[in-house]
Each structure stands twice: as structure tokens, then as C-alpha cells.
Amino acid sequence: MLRLRYRFVFVVFILIFFACQSVYAFNIYRVGGEITGQEYNDAWKRWFDRKFSIWVGVDEDNTEYIFFKGETGLGDATVMVQYSEMIKRKLKKAITKAIEWSDVARKNKADASKSLGCFGRDKYGLCEKEGTAFDENQMGLSFFAANNGEQTNLIISLVDRDNQFIKTSIYIDLPEMKKLLNTVDKIESVLKKAHKTARDQKLFK
């Protein structure tokens, strides 16, 4: 019995150790403020406010990453992608297109549902095609217009990178789309901060 207890304590120690290692391997900073949207809950038959945010980080090898976080009823769904200028351009283009289409929908009293791409793992290209996250570590973007163009949304769907059951679809309205676009423009400056922190930490080895 005592041996079993020691084994349990050892396993817990190992889990905590590796959890700490994963936390301190990154210098992670949020980019801009949180974006507020809504998610529809089928069980409750109502809409709930959900927060979406963008984070960036630098690991011990100076590799840059971008994190997308969306609230769910079960905690945050996080998608982690290695960062590049191409990722930023694709993200900015998708949000800009959603803003442009919002204007088109209102002026023409038009309804629509169109994909705006995918970020993260997408082995079969289904997320990219549909603009909806289906698998772990995916974020899909799509545009939605209804009520003769009166309602327009950028839909951000996320499936957590470690748990397929932690997922959300957040509907962002036009003012929040513009706020999100402004947030994307701040990515580089926040990455510089993460790099400086990474350099500073190396002084204390």
C-alpha cells in the first residue's frame, strides 16, 4: 500500500514537472484586448457572450507561435500555430473580407454563408473548404449574413488542440470585426516584447 502511494506521488510530481516545463517554455502575451461575440447553445436554446483573443509567444529556440483562444462552456478552446508573415496576411485578409462583405450584404439586402479559411491542422482540407473547425487544433473562419443583410457576422469556430470536446463557434458583429482587424496589426510589436523577455531570461541561467 505504501509503495503504491509513493508511485502515485511520483506520477503526480512528473505531471506537475512537465506542466511547469510547458508553461515556462514560452513567453506568451495577449495581443490587444478581448473580442466579444456570442455563441448559441442548443441545450439552453439561447445565446451566451463569449470572449475571443489572440496571443503570441516565443519558445526557447526563438520559434514564434500564435495562439487563438475562444471561451466555451468548458473552459478555453486554444489553437496553436507556428507564426509566419503568411499567417498574419491570411488572417488579415479574411477579416478584411468579412468587413467588406458586411457592407455588400447590407447594401444589397443579401444573405450569405461563405468560407474564409482555416488555421491549424487541416490534413484533408475540409476545414479550409468549409471555414469550420472539425478536428483538434483547428480554427475556421466564415462569413454569415441573414435577415436580408441586416445581420452580418464573422464566425470563428475553434476545436481545442488537446481536447476535441472543447469547442466553440463565436459570432462576431461588425464593430468587433473592426476591433479584431486592429488587433492583428499589433502582432509584430507584441512579438518584439516576447523576444526581449526571452533574451532577458537567458541572462539568468
URKATA-V524006 format. One record per residue. N is the residue number from 1. RES is the residue in three letters. SS is DSSP state (hx for helix, st for strand, lp for the rest). OMEGA is omega in degrees with one decimal (* if undefined). NEAR is the number of other C-alpha atoms within 12 Angstrom. Layout:
BEGIN
n:N res:RES ss:SS omega:OMEGA near:NEAR
n:N res:RES ss:SS omega:OMEGA near:NEAR
END
This chain:
BEGIN
n:1 res:MET ss:lp omega:178.8 near:7
n:2 res:LEU ss:hx omega:178.6 near:8
n:3 res:ARG ss:hx omega:179.0 near:9
n:4 res:LEU ss:hx omega:179.6 near:10
n:5 res:ARG ss:hx omega:178.2 near:11
n:6 res:TYR ss:hx omega:178.4 near:12
n:7 res:ARG ss:hx omega:179.2 near:13
n:8 res:PHE ss:hx omega:179.1 near:14
n:9 res:VAL ss:hx omega:179.5 near:14
n:10 res:PHE ss:hx omega:179.4 near:14
n:11 res:VAL ss:hx omega:178.9 near:14
n:12 res:VAL ss:hx omega:178.5 near:14
n:13 res:PHE ss:hx omega:-179.9 near:14
n:14 res:ILE ss:hx omega:179.9 near:14
n:15 res:LEU ss:hx omega:178.7 near:14
n:16 res:ILE ss:hx omega:-179.9 near:14
n:17 res:PHE ss:hx omega:-178.1 near:14
n:18 res:PHE ss:hx omega:176.1 near:14
n:19 res:ALA ss:hx omega:178.3 near:14
n:20 res:CYS ss:hx omega:178.4 near:13
n:21 res:GLN ss:hx omega:-178.3 near:14
n:22 res:SER ss:hx omega:179.6 near:15
n:23 res:VAL ss:hx omega:-174.1 near:16
n:24 res:TYR ss:hx omega:177.4 near:18
n:25 res:ALA ss:lp omega:-177.2 near:24
n:26 res:PHE ss:lp omega:165.9 near:30
n:27 res:ASN ss:st omega:-170.7 near:33
n:28 res:ILE ss:st omega:179.4 near:32
n:29 res:TYR ss:st omega:176.4 near:31
n:30 res:ARG ss:st omega:177.8 near:29
n:31 res:VAL ss:st omega:179.0 near:33
n:32 res:GLY ss:st omega:-179.5 near:23
n:33 res:GLY ss:st omega:178.0 near:21
n:34 res:GLU ss:st omega:176.5 near:26
n:35 res:ILE ss:st omega:-178.5 near:35
n:36 res:THR ss:st omega:176.5 near:29
n:37 res:GLY ss:st omega:179.9 near:33
n:38 res:GLN ss:st omega:174.8 near:29
n:39 res:GLU ss:st omega:178.6 near:33
n:40 res:TYR ss:st omega:179.5 near:20
n:41 res:ASN ss:st omega:-177.5 near:18
n:42 res:ASP ss:lp omega:-178.0 near:11
n:43 res:ALA ss:lp omega:-178.7 near:10
n:44 res:TRP ss:lp omega:-179.4 near:10
n:45 res:LYS ss:lp omega:179.6 near:9
n:46 res:ARG ss:st omega:178.9 near:11
n:47 res:TRP ss:st omega:176.8 near:18
n:48 res:PHE ss:st omega:174.2 near:22
n:49 res:ASP ss:st omega:177.8 near:23
n:50 res:ARG ss:st omega:178.4 near:32
n:51 res:LYS ss:st omega:174.9 near:30
n:52 res:PHE ss:st omega:-180.0 near:42
n:53 res:SER ss:st omega:177.3 near:35
n:54 res:ILE ss:st omega:178.2 near:40
n:55 res:TRP ss:st omega:173.8 near:36
n:56 res:VAL ss:st omega:-179.0 near:39
n:57 res:GLY ss:st omega:178.6 near:39
n:58 res:VAL ss:st omega:179.7 near:33
n:59 res:ASP ss:lp omega:-175.1 near:29
n:60 res:GLU ss:lp omega:178.1 near:24
n:61 res:ASP ss:lp omega:-178.4 near:15
n:62 res:ASN ss:lp omega:174.0 near:22
n:63 res:THR ss:lp omega:-175.7 near:21
n:64 res:GLU ss:st omega:178.6 near:33
n:65 res:TYR ss:st omega:173.3 near:36
n:66 res:ILE ss:st omega:-178.7 near:40
n:67 res:PHE ss:st omega:174.3 near:37
n:68 res:PHE ss:st omega:-177.4 near:45
n:69 res:LYS ss:st omega:177.7 near:39
n:70 res:GLY ss:st omega:178.2 near:43
n:71 res:GLU ss:st omega:172.3 near:34
n:72 res:THR ss:st omega:175.0 near:30
n:73 res:GLY ss:lp omega:-176.7 near:24
n:74 res:LEU ss:lp omega:-175.7 near:17
n:75 res:GLY ss:st omega:-178.4 near:19
n:76 res:ASP ss:st omega:168.3 near:28
n:77 res:ALA ss:st omega:-176.4 near:39
n:78 res:THR ss:st omega:175.0 near:36
n:79 res:VAL ss:st omega:-175.9 near:42
n:80 res:MET ss:st omega:-177.1 near:31
n:81 res:VAL ss:st omega:173.8 near:31
n:82 res:GLN ss:st omega:-172.2 near:25
n:83 res:TYR ss:lp omega:173.1 near:30
n:84 res:SER ss:lp omega:176.8 near:19
n:85 res:GLU ss:hx omega:178.7 near:18
n:86 res:MET ss:hx omega:178.0 near:13
n:87 res:ILE ss:hx omega:179.9 near:24
n:88 res:LYS ss:hx omega:-179.3 near:26
n:89 res:ARG ss:hx omega:-179.8 near:18
n:90 res:LYS ss:hx omega:179.4 near:22
n:91 res:LEU ss:hx omega:-179.5 near:35
n:92 res:LYS ss:hx omega:179.2 near:28
n:93 res:LYS ss:hx omega:-179.5 near:22
n:94 res:ALA ss:hx omega:-179.0 near:34
n:95 res:ILE ss:hx omega:178.2 near:39
n:96 res:THR ss:hx omega:179.5 near:28
n:97 res:LYS ss:hx omega:178.8 near:30
n:98 res:ALA ss:hx omega:177.9 near:40
n:99 res:ILE ss:hx omega:178.4 near:32
n:100 res:GLU ss:hx omega:-179.0 near:22
n:101 res:TRP ss:hx omega:176.2 near:34
n:102 res:SER ss:hx omega:177.9 near:36
n:103 res:ASP ss:hx omega:178.3 near:22
n:104 res:VAL ss:hx omega:-178.5 near:23
n:105 res:ALA ss:hx omega:-179.3 near:28
n:106 res:ARG ss:hx omega:-177.5 near:24
n:107 res:LYS ss:hx omega:-176.5 near:17
n:108 res:ASN ss:hx omega:-177.9 near:17
n:109 res:LYS ss:lp omega:-173.4 near:19
n:110 res:ALA ss:lp omega:174.0 near:21
n:111 res:ASP ss:lp omega:-177.3 near:24
n:112 res:ALA ss:st omega:172.0 near:26
n:113 res:SER ss:st omega:-173.5 near:25
n:114 res:LYS ss:st omega:178.8 near:26
n:115 res:SER ss:st omega:175.5 near:29
n:116 res:LEU ss:st omega:173.0 near:35
n:117 res:GLY ss:st omega:-173.1 near:35
n:118 res:CYS ss:st omega:176.6 near:38
n:119 res:PHE ss:st omega:-178.2 near:45
n:120 res:GLY ss:st omega:-178.8 near:38
n:121 res:ARG ss:lp omega:179.9 near:26
n:122 res:ASP ss:lp omega:-171.6 near:25
n:123 res:LYS ss:lp omega:-174.8 near:16
n:124 res:TYR ss:lp omega:177.3 near:13
n:125 res:GLY ss:lp omega:-177.6 near:20
n:126 res:LEU ss:hx omega:178.7 near:22
n:127 res:CYS ss:hx omega:178.3 near:31
n:128 res:GLU ss:hx omega:-177.6 near:29
n:129 res:LYS ss:hx omega:-174.9 near:21
n:130 res:GLU ss:hx omega:-175.4 near:25
n:131 res:GLY ss:lp omega:-177.3 near:32
n:132 res:THR ss:lp omega:178.7 near:37
n:133 res:ALA ss:lp omega:179.5 near:41
n:134 res:PHE ss:lp omega:-171.3 near:35
n:135 res:ASP ss:lp omega:-179.5 near:33
n:136 res:GLU ss:lp omega:179.2 near:30
n:137 res:ASN ss:lp omega:174.4 near:36
n:138 res:GLN ss:st omega:168.8 near:43
n:139 res:MET ss:st omega:178.1 near:47
n:140 res:GLY ss:st omega:176.4 near:45
n:141 res:LEU ss:st omega:177.0 near:44
n:142 res:SER ss:st omega:178.5 near:40
n:143 res:PHE ss:st omega:-178.3 near:41
n:144 res:PHE ss:st omega:175.5 near:36
n:145 res:ALA ss:st omega:-178.5 near:34
n:146 res:ALA ss:st omega:179.3 near:19
n:147 res:ASN ss:lp omega:-179.3 near:16
n:148 res:ASN ss:lp omega:175.9 near:18
n:149 res:GLY ss:lp omega:-179.4 near:23
n:150 res:GLU ss:lp omega:177.0 near:23
n:151 res:GLN ss:st omega:176.1 near:27
n:152 res:THR ss:st omega:-178.0 near:36
n:153 res:ASN ss:st omega:162.3 near:42
n:154 res:LEU ss:st omega:180.0 near:46
n:155 res:ILE ss:st omega:178.3 near:43
n:156 res:ILE ss:st omega:178.4 near:51
n:157 res:SER ss:st omega:-177.8 near:48
n:158 res:LEU ss:st omega:168.8 near:47
n:159 res:VAL ss:st omega:-175.3 near:41
n:160 res:ASP ss:lp omega:-175.7 near:36
n:161 res:ARG ss:lp omega:-178.4 near:29
n:162 res:ASP ss:lp omega:-174.6 near:18
n:163 res:ASN ss:lp omega:-176.4 near:20
n:164 res:GLN ss:lp omega:-178.9 near:21
n:165 res:PHE ss:lp omega:174.6 near:22
n:166 res:ILE ss:lp omega:-174.6 near:29
n:167 res:LYS ss:st omega:-178.2 near:37
n:168 res:THR ss:st omega:171.1 near:45
n:169 res:SER ss:st omega:-173.6 near:42
n:170 res:ILE ss:st omega:180.0 near:43
n:171 res:TYR ss:st omega:-178.1 near:38
n:172 res:ILE ss:st omega:179.1 near:39
n:173 res:ASP ss:lp omega:-172.9 near:29
n:174 res:LEU ss:hx omega:178.5 near:33
n:175 res:PRO ss:hx omega:179.5 near:21
n:176 res:GLU ss:hx omega:173.5 near:29
n:177 res:MET ss:hx omega:-179.2 near:38
n:178 res:LYS ss:hx omega:176.8 near:26
n:179 res:LYS ss:hx omega:179.0 near:28
n:180 res:LEU ss:hx omega:178.2 near:37
n:181 res:LEU ss:hx omega:177.0 near:33
n:182 res:ASN ss:hx omega:178.4 near:22
n:183 res:THR ss:hx omega:-179.6 near:29
n:184 res:VAL ss:hx omega:179.8 near:37
n:185 res:ASP ss:lp omega:-178.0 near:24
n:186 res:LYS ss:lp omega:-174.0 near:24
n:187 res:ILE ss:hx omega:-175.6 near:37
n:188 res:GLU ss:hx omega:-177.5 near:26
n:189 res:SER ss:hx omega:179.1 near:19
n:190 res:VAL ss:hx omega:175.8 near:28
n:191 res:LEU ss:hx omega:177.8 near:34
n:192 res:LYS ss:hx omega:178.0 near:22
n:193 res:LYS ss:hx omega:179.2 near:23
n:194 res:ALA ss:hx omega:178.4 near:32
n:195 res:HIS ss:hx omega:179.2 near:28
n:196 res:LYS ss:hx omega:178.4 near:21
n:197 res:THR ss:hx omega:178.6 near:25
n:198 res:ALA ss:hx omega:178.0 near:28
n:199 res:ARG ss:hx omega:-178.8 near:20
n:200 res:ASP ss:hx omega:-178.3 near:14
n:201 res:GLN ss:hx omega:-179.7 near:18
n:202 res:LYS ss:hx omega:178.5 near:15
n:203 res:LEU ss:hx omega:-171.5 near:9
n:204 res:PHE ss:hx omega:177.4 near:8
n:205 res:LYS ss:lp omega:* near:7
END
